[in-house]
Structures are given as structure tokens and as C-alpha cells.
């Protein structure tokens, strides 16, 4: 059974912190841009959509890294999640699909 110290170390993994920090930065970027230009005009629903998409993808990636041990499968699932996020984001941005 893992100890409290082992759980604390896994929660403070630098890759994990970087990934969730990137999600936070991607969500803050449009808000900061809205302070300087009128060309970026996100509504609260846009932020909710982006947050759901990015947090959902991050949670799926966390689940994959937790359950899958083979590095090749981890990479394949990670690339599939990234491709799905980019496809959904592109469709949400310009509605080409």
C-alpha cells in the first residue's frame, strides 16, 4: 500500500504539473488577449467549452498513464487524444466539419 509520502511525490511530478499548468495557460491566454484587443471576443460559454475539452483530455491522459504500462500504447493513446482535441478545437473555432 502506498504511503502518504509516495502519494505526495506522485502528485508533485514535474511532468504532471507542467501538463496541468499548460491547460491553465491555454485557458488564460484568450482572457489575457481580450484585455488588449477586440479581435478576441470569447463568451463564458466559450471558456466553459474550452475548459471541458482541455480538462477532459487531461483526465483521459491521466487515466491512460495510470492504467497502461506499455510506453508504445501510452504514446499511441496520447497522440489520439491530442488529435481529437485539435480536431474538436478546429471545428469549434471555424465549424468546418
C-alpha positions as CSV (number, residue, x, y, z in Angstrom):
1,X,0.0,0.0,0.0
2,X,1.5,3.4,-0.9
3,X,2.5,5.7,1.8
4,X,1.5,9.3,2.2
5,X,5.0,10.4,1.1
6,X,4.7,8.3,-2.1
7,X,1.3,9.8,-2.9
8,X,2.7,13.3,-2.3
9,X,5.7,12.6,-4.7
10,X,3.4,11.3,-7.4
11,X,1.1,14.4,-7.1
12,X,4.2,16.7,-7.4
13,X,5.5,15.0,-10.5
14,X,7.1,17.8,-12.7
15,X,5.5,16.4,-15.9
16,X,2.1,16.3,-14.3
17,X,2.5,19.9,-13.0
18,X,3.6,21.0,-16.4
19,X,0.7,19.4,-18.2
20,X,-2.0,20.9,-15.9
21,X,-0.1,24.2,-16.0
22,X,-0.3,24.1,-19.8
23,X,-4.1,23.6,-19.5
24,X,-4.4,26.6,-17.2
25,X,-2.2,28.7,-19.5
26,X,-4.3,27.8,-22.6
27,X,-7.4,28.8,-20.7
28,X,-5.9,32.1,-19.5
29,X,-4.4,33.0,-22.9
30,X,-7.7,34.2,-24.5
31,X,-8.7,36.1,-21.4
32,X,-5.4,38.0,-21.4
33,X,-5.8,38.6,-25.2
34,X,-9.3,40.0,-24.6
35,X,-7.7,42.7,-22.3
36,X,-5.6,44.1,-25.2
37,X,-7.6,43.6,-28.4
38,X,-11.2,43.4,-29.6
39,X,-10.4,40.7,-32.1
40,X,-10.6,38.1,-29.3
41,X,-14.2,38.0,-28.0
42,X,-14.8,34.9,-26.0
43,X,-18.1,34.4,-24.1
44,X,-18.4,32.5,-20.8
45,X,-19.7,29.5,-22.9
46,X,-16.5,29.6,-25.0
47,X,-14.4,29.4,-21.8
48,X,-16.6,26.6,-20.5
49,X,-16.3,24.6,-23.8
50,X,-12.5,25.0,-23.8
51,X,-12.2,24.1,-20.1
52,X,-14.4,21.0,-20.6
53,X,-12.4,19.9,-23.6
54,X,-8.9,20.5,-22.1
55,X,-9.7,19.2,-18.6
56,X,-11.4,16.2,-20.2
57,X,-8.4,15.4,-22.4
58,X,-6.1,15.9,-19.4
59,X,-8.2,13.5,-17.3
60,X,-8.2,10.9,-20.1
61,X,-4.4,11.2,-20.4
62,X,-4.0,10.8,-16.6
63,X,-6.2,7.7,-16.7
64,X,-4.2,6.3,-19.6
65,X,-0.9,7.0,-17.8
66,X,-2.2,5.3,-14.7
67,X,-3.7,2.2,-16.3
68,X,-1.4,1.5,-19.3
69,X,2.1,0.3,-18.7
70,X,3.5,-0.2,-22.2
71,X,5.1,3.0,-23.5
72,X,4.1,2.4,-27.1
73,X,0.4,2.2,-26.1
74,X,0.7,5.3,-23.9
75,X,2.2,7.2,-26.8
76,X,-0.5,6.0,-29.2
77,X,-3.3,6.9,-26.9
78,X,-1.7,10.3,-26.1
79,X,-1.4,11.1,-29.8
80,X,-5.0,10.0,-30.4
81,X,-6.2,12.3,-27.5
82,X,-4.2,15.2,-28.9
83,X,-5.6,14.6,-32.4
84,X,-9.1,14.5,-31.1
85,X,-8.6,17.7,-29.1
86,X,-7.2,19.5,-32.1
87,X,-10.0,18.3,-34.4
88,X,-12.7,19.3,-31.9
89,X,-11.0,22.7,-31.3
90,X,-10.7,23.4,-35.1
91,X,-14.4,22.5,-35.6
92,X,-15.4,24.7,-32.7
93,X,-13.3,27.6,-34.0
94,X,-14.5,27.7,-37.6
95,X,-17.1,25.0,-38.0
96,X,-15.6,23.3,-41.0
97,X,-16.9,19.8,-40.2
